[in-house]
Amino acid sequence: MRVLLKIFSILFTVELILGFNGKLLMVGSLSIRYLLYTVVLTILLAVIADLTIKGSISLNPKSHNSILSLYDGLDLALAAFLLLNLVWVFIVPCLSGVGIKLAIKEVASLSILVLYFPIVILIKTDYIKWEKALTLIKICAVLVSILHIVLYFGERIVGDASFQLGFFGLIERLTLGHSHRPLVMMPKNYIRIIYPAAIYFVILFYFTLKSELSVKDMIFYVIALLASFTPLTKSLWFGIGGAMLFYVVMCLVEQRKHEPMYGKHRLGILIVITLVSTLAFNYLFFDNYIFIRVINSFEVASECPDYDGDTTVLDESGSLDRFNDELEGTKRSNYTRIEQIEVLIEKWKERPLFGFGYGSYVEERPGVEATPYSYEMFLPALLMKIGIVGLLVWLSFVTYLFCYTYKKNSKHRKHGYAVMFIIIALGLSTQFNPYLINACGMGTLLFALLELKAGTSTLPGSQCH
């Protein structure tokens, strides 16, 4: 049983981080991600049942080795959060006339968090070695970052989307046609490698932030930094940047208490490497688009833009005017986001307390065709779907998460703030792009929760078990 768990856990972890849309290998009509999840969950439950039969753990709450003794407030908070969300999956959609089909489709990825509960038991009973799991996760985070970098520079060489299409075409040939590639998006005038898997970059940042900043750690940090620029997605940058600002401020606060988390000059080295690398990457590899997109972030068109998808802004010589071309694109995007907010808020006013349930959307302004419930503006969309009551459930869980993290890591502030970095980066990034409620977002959150539970036990000098 231990061997099976190890094999399928490795396969599931690798696929979850490196598998893009989870359909790079199909078994009939089922994706490999769905099958691996089912197998891993089944094996985890079978192992727990086996340990219970053997007496290693007990279902009796009064027993010294009770399963309940392995859980604490975080586990109860997560269980309550998941159970309460079922109200907006099964009950509210039926009452509002939306139905549960789209609701289940939208939040199916939350089922990844169910893995947390059996994994915690097996970590606490030393059946799973969390340190080895961390090594695998770190390797996968490095590989997904490098893969985005390779795809970016491949596209720079060929100048269109053919490199990405060729990459996924190769996978399709290797799987004898049993593969469904993700959507490949490429703007007309610059290169972007846009996939939800980009959120995994924050995990690689995390490993550096909780480390002692060795040369190897800093190399991984630079890799993560370069990879984070390849999507040219401002929401991801603001998420990582906002989380990094929080981390730096908290480091400085701890240093004022004469409790330096990095030692003399190390925080300064981290900041310098960030600034120098960003400057170098912007001009050497990204044609100044990093700075251009940041500068234009909050520009909005004054009226509904007339855009046919082929408009290009040229300068007087007939060459591409990068700044104004990107500016016009940003104005269109931001106008669209404002329109989303307006229609979502109007829809929410019809059912302000409980909303319409997951899977709901505004009929006159749905999201993309395959997922009409998916909007770039996460918070207004969430408010429309779950109302004030549901939003309070989310807010309560996130607040508890921060309080638990701070208290749990009272002797390991560097680790605690690094975990907070993941949560903040994920939370901010998803406000303008659907990074959270999908397999990649839930996989990142699952990692953060498991690190909260077991991560401090892997730190030097820790007494946490």
C-alpha positions in Angstrom: 0.0 0.0 0.0 2.8 2.4 0.8 4.5 1.8 -2.6 1.2 2.4 -4.4 0.6 5.6 -2.5 4.1 6.8 -3.2 3.8 6.1 -7.0 0.4 7.7 -7.5 1.1 10.6 -5.2 4.2 11.4 -7.3 2.3 11.1 -10.5 -0.6 13.2 -9.3 1.7 16.0 -8.0 3.7 16.1 -11.2 0.6 16.2 -13.3 -1.2 18.8 -11.1 1.8 21.2 -11.5 3.1 20.4 -14.9 -0.1 19.2 -16.6 -1.5 22.6 -17.7 -5.2 21.9 -18.3 -5.1 18.4 -16.9 -6.0 16.9 -20.2 -2.6 16.3 -21.8 -3.4 12.6 -21.5 -7.0 11.3 -21.9 -8.2 7.9 -21.0 -11.4 7.6 -23.1 -13.4 10.7 -22.1 -11.7 11.0 -18.7 -8.7 13.3 -18.1 -5.6 11.9 -16.4 -5.9 14.5 -13.6 -9.4 13.3 -12.7 -8.3 9.6 -12.7 -5.1 10.3 -10.6 -7.1 12.3 -8.1 -9.6 9.5 -7.7 -6.9 6.9 -7.3 -4.9 9.0 -4.8 -7.9 9.8 -2.7 -9.0 6.1 -2.7 -5.5 4.9 -1.6 -5.3 7.6 1.1 -8.6 6.5 2.6 -7.6 2.8 2.2 -4.3 3.5 4.1 -6.2 5.2 6.9 -8.6 2.3 7.1 -5.7 -0.1 7.3 -4.0 1.9 10.1 -7.3 2.0 11.9 -7.7 -1.8 11.7 -4.1 -2.3 12.9 -4.7 0.0 15.8 -2.2 2.6 14.9 -4.9 5.2 14.9 -8.4 5.0 16.5 -11.9 6.3 15.7 -12.6 6.5 19.4 -12.3 10.2 20.4 -11.3 9.3 23.9 -8.3 7.2 22.7 -4.8 8.4 23.1 -4.2 7.8 19.3 -7.6 9.2 18.2 -7.8 10.6 14.7 -9.4 13.7 16.2 -6.3 14.4 18.3 -4.4 14.9 15.0 -6.6 17.8 14.0 -6.8 21.3 15.3 -8.6 24.6 14.7 -7.2 24.9 11.1 -8.7 21.6 10.1 -12.1 22.4 11.6 -12.1 25.8 9.9 -11.3 24.3 6.5 -14.0 21.6 7.0 -16.5 24.2 8.0 -15.5 26.4 5.0 -16.0 23.5 2.5 -19.2 22.3 4.0 -20.7 25.8 4.1 -19.8 26.4 0.5 -22.0 23.4 -0.4 -25.0 25.6 0.4 -24.1 27.7 -2.7 -23.4 24.6 -4.8 -26.6 22.6 -4.1 -29.2 24.8 -2.3 -28.9 28.4 -3.5 -28.7 27.6 -7.2 -31.9 25.5 -7.0 -33.7 28.3 -5.2 -32.6 30.9 -7.6 -33.4 28.8 -10.7 -29.8 28.5 -11.8 -29.5 24.7 -11.2 -26.5 22.8 -9.9 -24.9 21.6 -13.1 -22.8 24.7 -13.7 -22.3 25.2 -10.0 -20.6 21.8 -9.7 -18.6 22.5 -12.8 -17.3 25.8 -11.4 -16.2 24.6 -8.0 -15.2 21.0 -8.8 -11.6 22.1 -8.2 -12.4 22.7 -4.5 -12.4 18.9 -4.1 -8.6 19.0 -4.3 -8.8 20.5 -0.7 -10.4 17.3 0.5 -7.0 15.6 0.1 -5.8 17.8 2.9 -7.6 15.8 5.6 -6.2 12.3 5.0 -2.8 13.7 4.1 -2.6 15.5 7.5 -3.3 12.2 9.3 -0.6 10.4 7.4 1.9 13.2 8.0 1.2 13.3 11.7 1.6 9.6 12.0 4.8 9.8 10.0 3.4 7.6 7.2 4.1 10.4 4.8 7.5 12.1 4.9 6.7 15.7 4.3 10.3 16.7 3.7 10.5 14.4 0.7 7.2 15.7 -0.6 8.6 19.3 -0.4 11.6 18.2 -2.5 9.2 16.9 -5.2 7.0 20.0 -5.1 10.1 22.3 -5.4 11.4 20.3 -8.4 8.0 20.6 -10.1 7.8 24.3 -9.4 11.3 24.8 -10.9 10.3 22.8 -14.0 7.0 24.6 -14.6 8.9 27.9 -14.3 11.6 26.8 -16.8 8.9 25.5 -19.1 7.2 28.9 -19.3 10.6 30.5 -20.0 11.4 28.0 -22.8 8.0 28.6 -24.4 8.5 32.3 -24.2 11.9 32.3 -25.8 10.7 29.7 -28.4 8.0 32.1 -29.4 10.5 35.0 -29.6 12.5 33.0 -32.1 9.6 31.9 -34.3 7.6 35.1 -33.8 4.1 33.5 -33.5 2.2 30.9 -31.7 3.6 28.0 -33.7 6.2 27.0 -31.0 3.5 26.5 -28.4 1.3 24.7 -30.8 4.3 22.5 -31.8 5.0 21.7 -28.2 1.5 20.5 -27.5 1.4 18.8 -30.9 4.4 16.8 -29.8 2.5 15.7 -26.7 -0.5 14.7 -28.8 1.7 12.6 -31.1 3.4 10.9 -28.1 0.0 10.1 -26.6 -1.2 8.8 -30.0 -3.8 11.5 -30.2 -5.2 11.0 -26.7 -4.5 14.6 -25.6 -6.5 17.8 -25.5 -4.2 20.8 -25.5 -5.0 24.0 -23.5 -6.1 27.1 -25.3 -3.1 28.9 -26.8 -3.5 32.7 -26.8 -1.1 35.1 -28.5 -1.7 38.9 -28.9 -0.8 40.3 -32.3 2.0 42.6 -31.3 3.9 40.9 -28.4 4.4 37.5 -26.9 2.6 36.2 -23.8 2.6 32.7 -22.3 -0.8 32.7 -20.6 -1.8 29.7 -18.6 -3.3 29.3 -15.1 -0.3 27.2 -14.1 1.6 30.5 -13.8 0.3 30.8 -10.2 2.7 28.0 -9.2 5.5 30.5 -9.6 4.6 31.8 -6.1 5.6 28.4 -4.7 9.1 28.8 -6.0 9.3 32.3 -4.6 8.1 30.8 -1.3 10.9 28.3 -1.1 13.4 31.2 -1.4 11.7 33.4 1.1 11.7 30.7 3.8 15.3 29.7 3.1 18.7 31.0 4.3 19.2 32.6 0.9 22.0 30.4 -0.4 23.3 30.8 -4.0 21.1 28.0 -5.2 18.0 29.6 -3.5 18.7 32.9 -5.3 19.1 31.2 -8.6 15.7 29.6 -8.1 14.4 33.1 -7.2 15.7 34.6 -10.4 14.1 31.8 -12.4 10.8 32.4 -10.7 11.1 36.1 -11.3 11.8 35.6 -15.1 9.0 33.1 -15.4 6.5 35.4 -13.7 7.1 38.0 -16.5 6.4 35.6 -19.4 2.6 35.8 -19.1 2.9 39.6 -19.1 -0.1 39.5 -16.8 -0.4 42.5 -14.5 -2.7 40.8 -12.0 0.0 38.2 -11.4 2.7 40.9 -10.9 0.5 42.9 -8.5 -0.2 39.7 -6.6 3.4 38.8 -6.3 4.5 42.4 -5.8 1.9 43.1 -3.1 2.8 39.9 -1.3 6.5 40.7 -1.5 5.9 44.2 -0.1 4.1 42.6 2.8 6.9 40.2 3.4 9.6 42.9 3.3 7.7 45.1 5.7 7.2 42.3 8.2 10.9 41.5 7.9 11.8 45.1 8.8 9.3 45.0 11.7 11.0 41.9 13.1 14.4 43.4 12.7 13.3 46.4 14.7 12.6 43.9 17.5 16.2 42.8 17.1 15.0 39.5 15.7 16.5 39.6 12.1 15.1 36.8 10.0 17.9 36.8 7.4 20.9 38.2 9.2 22.7 41.4 8.2 22.3 42.6 4.6 20.4 39.6 3.3 17.1 41.3 3.0 18.9 44.1 1.1 20.5 41.5 -1.2 17.0 40.1 -2.0 15.7 43.5 -2.9 18.7 44.5 -5.0 18.5 41.2 -7.0 14.8 41.8 -7.6 15.3 45.3 -8.9 18.3 44.6 -11.0 16.8 41.4 -12.5 13.5 43.2 -13.3 15.4 46.1 -15.1 17.6 43.6 -17.0 14.7 41.4 -18.0 12.5 44.3 -19.1 14.9 45.7 -21.6 16.8 42.6 -22.7 13.9 40.1 -23.1 10.6 41.9 -22.9 11.0 44.9 -25.2 10.1 47.3 -22.3 6.6 45.8 -22.1 6.9 45.1 -18.4 7.2 48.8 -17.6 4.8 49.8 -20.3 2.1 47.6 -19.0 2.6 48.7 -15.4 2.6 52.4 -16.3 -0.7 51.9 -18.3 -2.3 49.7 -15.6 -5.2 52.0 -14.7 -6.0 53.7 -17.9 -9.6 53.4 -19.0 -11.3 54.2 -22.3 -13.8 57.1 -22.0 -16.5 55.2 -24.0 -17.1 51.7 -25.3 -14.1 51.0 -27.6 -14.7 49.9 -31.2 -12.2 47.1 -31.6 -12.1 44.4 -34.3 -9.2 42.5 -32.9 -6.7 43.6 -35.6 -6.1 47.2 -34.7 -2.5 48.2 -34.4 -1.2 51.6 -33.3 1.6 52.9 -35.5 3.9 55.9 -35.2 4.6 58.5 -37.9 7.1 56.3 -39.6 4.6 53.4 -39.9 6.4 51.3 -37.2 4.7 49.8 -34.2 4.1 52.4 -31.4 4.6 50.0 -28.5 3.5 52.3 -25.8 0.3 53.6 -27.4 -0.5 50.3 -28.8 -0.4 48.7 -25.4 -2.2 51.7 -23.9 -5.1 51.2 -26.2 -5.3 47.5 -25.4 -5.2 48.3 -21.6 -8.0 50.9 -22.0 -10.2 48.4 -23.7 -9.5 45.7 -21.1 -10.1 48.0 -18.2 -13.4 49.3 -19.8 -14.5 45.7 -20.1 -13.7 45.1 -16.4 -15.7 48.2 -15.3 -18.6 47.0 -17.4 -18.3 43.6 -15.7 -18.4 45.3 -12.2 -21.5 47.3 -13.1 -23.6 44.4 -14.4 -22.4 42.0 -11.7 -23.4 44.5 -8.9 -26.8 45.1 -10.6 -27.4 41.4 -10.7 -26.3 41.0 -7.0 -28.8 43.6 -5.9 -31.6 41.2 -6.9 -30.4 38.7 -4.2 -28.0 40.6 -1.9 -27.9 38.2 1.0 -27.3 34.8 -0.6 -26.7 35.6 -4.2 -27.6 33.2 -7.1 -25.2 30.4 -6.3 -22.0 29.1 -7.9 -22.3 28.6 -11.7 -24.5 31.7 -12.1 -23.7 34.5 -14.5 -25.3 37.6 -16.0 -27.2 36.5 -19.1 -26.5 39.6 -21.1 -22.9 39.6 -20.2 -21.6 36.0 -19.6 -17.9 35.1 -19.4 -16.2 32.9 -22.1 -18.5 30.5 -23.9 -17.2 27.3 -22.2 -17.3 28.8 -18.7 -19.9 31.6 -18.8 -19.6 31.9 -14.9 -15.9 32.9 -15.1 -15.2 36.6 -14.8 -12.0 38.5 -14.6 -13.4 40.6 -11.7 -13.4 37.9 -9.0 -14.8 39.8 -6.0 -17.9 41.3 -7.7 -18.5 38.0 -9.4 -18.2 36.1 -6.1 -20.5 38.6 -4.4 -23.1 38.1 -7.1 -22.9 34.3 -6.7 -22.8 33.9 -2.9 -24.1 37.3 -1.6 -23.1 39.0 1.6 -23.5 35.9 3.8 -21.3 33.8 1.6 -18.7 36.5 1.4 -18.6 36.6 5.2 -17.9 32.8 5.1 -14.9 33.4 2.8 -13.7 36.5 4.8 -13.9 34.6 8.1 -11.9 31.7 6.8 -9.2 33.9 5.3 -9.0 36.0 8.5 -8.7 32.8 10.6 -6.0 31.6 8.2 -3.8 34.7 8.9 -4.4 34.5 12.6 -3.5 30.8 12.7 -0.4 31.4 10.6 0.9 34.1 12.9 0.2 32.1 16.0 1.5 28.8 14.7 4.8 30.3 13.6 5.5 32.4 16.7 9.0 30.9 16.8 9.5 30.7 13.1 8.4 34.1 11.8 10.2 33.8 8.5 8.3 30.6 7.7 5.0 32.1 8.8 5.4 35.3 6.7 6.5 33.1 3.7 3.3 31.1 3.9 1.4 34.4 4.2 3.2 35.5 1.0 1.6 32.5 -0.9 -1.9 33.4 0.4 -1.6 37.1 -0.3 -0.1 36.5 -3.8 -2.9 34.1 -4.6 -5.6 36.3 -3.2 -4.4 39.5 -5.0 -3.6 37.8 -8.3 -7.1 36.3 -8.6 -8.9 39.6 -8.2 -8.4 40.4 -11.9 -7.9 36.9 -13.4 -9.5 33.5 -12.5 -6.4 32.1 -10.8 -8.1 30.7 -7.7 -11.1 28.5 -8.4 -9.3 26.0 -10.7 -7.0 23.1 -10.2 -3.8 25.3 -10.1 -5.2 27.7 -7.6 -6.5 25.0 -5.3 -3.3 23.1 -5.7 -1.4 26.1 -4.5 -3.8 26.7 -1.6 -3.5 23.0 -0.6 0.3 23.3 -0.5 0.0 26.4 1.7 -2.4 24.7 4.1 -0.1 21.6 4.4 2.9 23.8 5.0 1.0 25.5 7.8 0.2 22.2 9.3 3.5 20.4 8.8 6.1 22.8 7.5 7.5 24.1 10.8 8.5 20.5 11.7 11.0 20.5 8.8 12.7 23.7 9.9 16.0 23.6 11.9 15.5 23.6 15.6 11.7 23.2 15.4 9.9 21.5 18.2 6.6 21.2 16.2 5.4 17.7 15.5 
